[in-house]
């Protein structure tokens, strides 16, 4: 592994059931609807946030007809649910730093649920800024390694403005500065590359490992319940898995 724990999380997500995949589609659909409203346009050519959300949806295999239907509904429905973005920060068991990004139509419900999850699995919800200083915002594009030449992919990535390139046994990870993400993604797409993940992420500056089996189980359960919550869009953490057997 390249030392970046996010990819092992993605792999586990991709192995989940169809029901879990439907939940992913629902969450991305909510992001698309919010992007239309906040950007003031259903045209991705003039709404950069919507363009990024569409790329994320496609990387998660959301069918084009679903994407088009969600955008059309959001553009034509002024009485659609009004979601607000709220970010929570805290520590999981063993001092694992956790950032939870939500889109909610009821902040009291969501705050209560997030706090309950942290308490139940040995963590504690903190105040804004308590762990985010340990993360930096980066664009991350993940490409399946099979059939591709590492040197060529690295050369193409750096040529179009990527800031870093990492390779492991399964994938290539291409990092960008947040402001360069859309252009790098578009330029690589133009070169024929397809992504299995494409989004702006919160990348930790340091990682923490857990060796106690009980703590490992509790931390995984915390991540699972957060992931299963409809209001939670993204969970970022600095837990580095010792191996990829989970």
Secondary structure by P-SEA (a helix, b strand, c coil): ccccaaaaaaaaaaaccaaaaaaaaaaaaaaaaaaaaaaccccccccaaaaaaaaaaaaacccaaaaaaaaaaaacccccbbbbbbbbbbbcccbbbbbbbbccccaaaaaaaaaaaaaaacbbbbccccccccbbbbbbbbbccccccaaaaaaaaaaaccccccccccbbbbbbcccaaaaaaaaaaaaccccccccccccccbbbbbccaaaaaaaaaaaaaaaacccccbbbbccccccccc
